[in-house]
Amino acid sequence: KELHPHSNGEYFVILENGSELKLSRSYKDVVARFL
């Protein structure tokens, strides 16, 4: 649903059910295509 940057360069993915997943920088572009 959403992608939020974190201060250390990683990202948090917010799922539609409200769950948060930590995402490394290397996967950001791959996941962003699906949002």
Backbone bond lengths (Angstrom), bond angles and torsions (degrees), N, CA, C in turn:
res aa  C-N    CA-C-N  psi(-1)  N-CA   C-N-CA  omega(-1)  CA-C   N-CA-C  phi
1 K - - - 1.446 - - 1.525 110.29 -
2 E 1.350 117.70 -50.56 1.465 120.87 -178.14 1.521 110.35 -138.93
3 L 1.323 115.31 157.64 1.453 122.64 177.65 1.522 107.40 -130.00
4 H 1.342 117.52 119.69 1.459 122.51 -177.05 1.522 110.25 -118.03
5 P 1.337 118.13 130.21 1.464 120.12 177.97 1.524 111.37 -72.72
6 H 1.316 115.92 147.72 1.462 122.67 175.71 1.521 107.02 -110.60
7 S 1.310 117.93 156.90 1.464 121.97 -174.94 1.524 113.80 -62.51
8 N 1.320 118.74 -24.29 1.465 120.69 -177.94 1.530 113.16 -90.83
9 G 1.317 118.09 9.75 1.459 121.73 178.32 1.513 113.91 95.13
10 E 1.319 117.58 -10.43 1.453 120.52 175.68 1.525 108.54 -85.14
11 Y 1.317 115.74 176.79 1.461 121.15 -178.63 1.512 109.76 -131.24
12 F 1.322 115.32 158.05 1.454 121.36 171.70 1.515 107.81 -114.12
13 V 1.324 115.83 129.27 1.459 122.02 174.71 1.517 106.50 -96.11
14 I 1.327 117.24 126.57 1.459 122.62 176.76 1.525 107.27 -101.89
15 L 1.316 116.01 116.49 1.461 120.81 -178.99 1.523 110.69 -83.00
16 E 1.322 117.02 165.49 1.464 120.90 -178.08 1.515 112.77 -62.67
17 N 1.334 118.02 -25.57 1.466 120.08 178.77 1.529 112.01 -86.36
18 G 1.350 117.20 4.17 1.456 121.76 177.70 1.517 114.76 93.73
19 S 1.321 117.65 -6.22 1.464 120.95 179.20 1.523 110.51 -68.39
20 E 1.336 116.71 146.58 1.457 122.44 176.84 1.519 109.30 -113.45
21 L 1.318 116.11 134.01 1.455 121.91 176.97 1.519 109.04 -123.47
22 K 1.331 116.93 135.83 1.456 120.43 176.59 1.523 108.48 -81.13
23 L 1.320 115.67 138.22 1.454 121.84 -175.32 1.522 109.18 -129.70
24 S 1.318 117.23 129.88 1.460 119.94 178.54 1.525 109.86 -73.98
25 R 1.314 115.98 160.00 1.462 121.27 -178.77 1.520 112.36 -58.55
26 S 1.324 116.43 -34.78 1.466 119.73 -175.10 1.531 113.10 -66.90
27 Y 1.321 118.35 -22.53 1.469 121.13 -179.29 1.525 113.25 -100.81
28 K 1.314 117.87 -3.46 1.464 121.51 -175.15 1.530 112.11 -56.66
29 D 1.321 117.71 -48.90 1.467 120.44 -177.17 1.522 112.08 -64.23
30 V 1.322 116.93 -36.59 1.466 120.89 179.32 1.523 110.30 -65.57
31 V 1.318 116.79 -47.58 1.465 121.05 -178.24 1.524 110.94 -68.92
32 A 1.320 117.98 -37.55 1.466 121.64 -178.27 1.529 111.60 -59.43
33 R 1.319 117.79 -29.24 1.476 120.61 178.75 1.521 112.37 -65.44
34 F 1.328 116.95 -25.59 1.461 121.08 -177.31 1.522 113.10 -92.19
35 L 1.314 117.97 -7.89 1.474 120.56 -177.47 1.505 111.51 -91.45
